[in-house]
Amino acid sequence: MNSKGFSMIEVMAVVAIIGILSVIAVPTYKKHKARSRRTEAKILLSGAYMAQAGLMQVYNHYGTCLSDANFLIDNVQNRNYAVGFAAENPTANALITGSGGTCNAGNFQFDASNNLSGQMMTATGLASVNTSGADAGSGISTPGVNNTGEAFVVGAIGYIYTGNLTIPTASQWAINHEKQLIEINVGY
């Protein structure tokens, strides 16, 4: 009998091979996407560092007033990271206003703008970022500015992988006044 086409065994072998390849490829692809999202944290923190460096250059102090320091993040679409400080520091901000600067209350942190599997990181998650390894001896344990306005640590926290959608497992980064960029938690 001369039949044309594939036997059922051949078709099942091809389906099995495709299944095995997808079991390997899909998780690898998801982790690759998560690794590429980490670049966003570096870019956001570099911008926050530059804003803080501008405050230091002009007013000789750091402050928690990121928008007044020209850290304009609202134009960035699909942000996976919340970025900023865990809390406002009115004492450090008063040093800037005392030097003739503007340092309005309420613009010290920014939420993420991208949902990942229905979850979006809010800026309240910044309080859980432990920056003790990034404090450069300043004693700042969560993202913030010290009261003398001489040191800061800006934090970023975000969901970058669908398998880690809790704050303790989220991607966490920090940058300090000495421009030390530190990855606190990988997030995938």
C-alpha positions in Angstrom: 0.0 0.0 0.0 1.5 3.3 -1.1 0.0 6.1 1.0 1.0 9.7 1.0 1.3 11.8 4.1 2.5 11.3 7.7 1.7 8.5 10.0 0.1 9.1 13.4 3.4 8.2 15.1 5.3 10.8 13.1 2.8 13.5 13.9 2.8 12.7 17.6 6.6 12.7 17.6 6.6 16.2 16.1 4.0 17.4 18.7 6.1 16.0 21.5 9.2 17.7 20.3 7.4 21.1 20.0 6.0 20.6 23.5 9.5 19.9 24.9 10.9 23.0 23.2 8.1 25.2 24.4 8.6 24.0 28.0 12.2 25.2 27.7 11.7 28.3 25.6 8.8 30.0 27.2 10.3 30.4 30.8 13.6 31.4 29.2 11.8 34.1 27.1 10.0 35.4 30.2 13.2 35.7 32.2 14.9 37.4 29.3 12.1 40.0 29.2 12.4 40.5 33.0 16.2 41.1 32.6 15.6 43.6 29.9 13.1 45.5 32.1 15.9 46.0 34.7 17.4 48.6 32.4 14.5 50.8 33.1 15.4 51.0 36.8 18.9 52.1 35.9 17.6 54.8 33.5 15.1 56.2 36.0 17.7 56.2 38.9 20.2 57.9 36.7 17.7 60.6 36.0 16.9 61.0 39.7 20.6 61.2 40.4 21.1 64.0 37.9 18.2 65.9 39.4 19.7 65.6 42.8 23.1 66.6 41.5 21.5 69.7 40.1 20.0 70.6 43.5 23.5 70.2 45.1 25.2 72.3 42.5 22.7 75.2 42.7 21.6 75.1 46.4 24.4 73.1 48.1 21.9 70.6 49.5 19.9 67.5 48.4 16.2 67.4 48.9 13.2 65.1 48.3 11.5 67.5 45.9 12.2 65.5 42.7 9.8 67.4 40.4 11.2 70.8 41.4 14.6 69.3 40.6 13.4 68.7 37.1 13.0 65.0 37.5 10.1 64.7 35.0 8.9 61.2 35.0 5.3 61.6 34.2 6.1 61.6 30.4 7.6 58.1 30.6 4.9 55.6 29.5 4.6 52.0 30.7 6.9 52.4 33.7 7.4 49.1 35.5 9.1 50.8 38.5 8.0 53.1 41.2 10.8 55.5 41.9 11.7 58.1 44.5 12.0 58.4 48.2 10.1 56.5 50.9 9.1 59.7 52.7 9.4 63.4 52.3 12.0 65.2 54.3 10.8 68.7 55.2 14.0 69.5 57.1 16.2 68.9 54.0 13.7 70.6 51.7 13.8 73.7 54.0 17.5 74.0 53.4 16.8 74.3 49.6 14.0 76.9 50.1 16.2 78.7 52.5 18.8 79.0 49.7 16.3 80.5 47.4 15.0 77.3 45.7 11.6 75.9 45.2 10.8 72.6 47.0 7.1 71.9 47.0 5.6 69.2 49.1 4.3 66.0 47.7 6.5 65.3 44.7 9.0 62.9 46.2 7.8 59.6 44.7 6.2 58.3 41.6 4.1 55.2 41.0 4.7 52.7 38.2 2.4 53.1 35.3 2.4 49.6 33.8 0.3 46.6 34.9 2.0 43.2 34.9 -0.6 40.5 35.2 -3.0 42.9 36.8 -0.5 44.1 39.4 1.1 47.6 39.4 3.7 48.8 41.9 2.8 51.8 43.9 5.3 54.2 45.4 4.3 53.0 48.9 6.5 50.0 48.1 9.6 52.2 48.3 9.4 52.1 52.1 10.3 48.3 51.9 13.5 48.9 49.9 16.4 48.3 52.3 19.1 50.7 51.2 21.5 50.0 54.0 24.0 48.6 51.5 23.7 51.7 49.3 23.9 54.3 52.1 27.6 55.1 51.7 27.9 55.6 55.4 25.0 58.1 55.7 22.8 55.7 57.8 19.9 56.0 55.3 18.1 52.7 55.6 15.2 53.4 53.2 15.2 55.7 50.1 15.5 59.2 51.5 17.6 62.3 52.1 19.3 62.9 55.5 18.4 66.0 57.5 21.5 67.9 56.7 20.8 67.6 53.0 24.3 66.1 52.4 23.4 62.6 51.4 20.6 60.8 49.6 19.5 57.4 48.4 16.9 57.1 45.7 15.1 53.8 45.3 13.2 52.0 42.6 10.9 49.0 43.0 8.9 47.2 40.4 7.3 44.0 39.2 9.2 42.7 36.2 8.4 39.0 36.2 4.9 37.5 36.5 6.3 34.8 38.9 7.2 37.5 41.5 4.3 39.8 42.2 4.9 40.5 45.8 6.9 43.4 47.3 9.6 41.2 48.9 10.3 39.5 45.6 10.0 42.6 43.4 13.0 44.0 41.6 14.7 46.6 43.9 17.4 49.1 43.1 19.0 52.2 44.7 21.5 54.9 43.8 23.2 57.2 46.3 24.9 60.6 46.3 28.2 59.0 45.4 26.5 57.6 42.2 26.7 54.0 43.4 24.0 52.0 41.7 23.1 48.9 43.6 20.7 46.1 42.7 19.1 45.0 46.0 16.8 42.3 44.7 16.8 40.8 41.2 13.1 40.3 40.9 12.9 37.2 38.8 
